[in-house]
């Protein structure tokens, strides 16, 4: 099993920055993909950014150029640096990990961390 614990959320004014962290522990395979999703009230959960084992990244168009995802494999930690935040970024942010085993893809979620951006 894998456990994901997010931290770094909070309240910030528009234009400000936050850095989210996600620490993974347990049976983590070398080859995996980690990412950040977010869910605003009344909205579907959406992909924000993801990073594969080779450090290639993908971003939602709404955050590209403002957010940066990175990972520290030695500490099994993924980060999301969020700059130029606006109220539309307000959501619960969830860490996500998926890794392929012999039988199936195993998927894990963190509990989420609240990000609130005020005007």
Buried (B, 14 or more C-beta within 10 A) or exposed (E): EBBBBBEBBEEBEEEBEBBBBBBBEEEBEEEBBBBBBBBBEEEEBEBBBBBBBEEEBBBBEBBEEBBBBBBEEEEBBBBBBBBEBEEEBBBBBBBBBBBEEEEEEBEBBBEBBEBBBEE
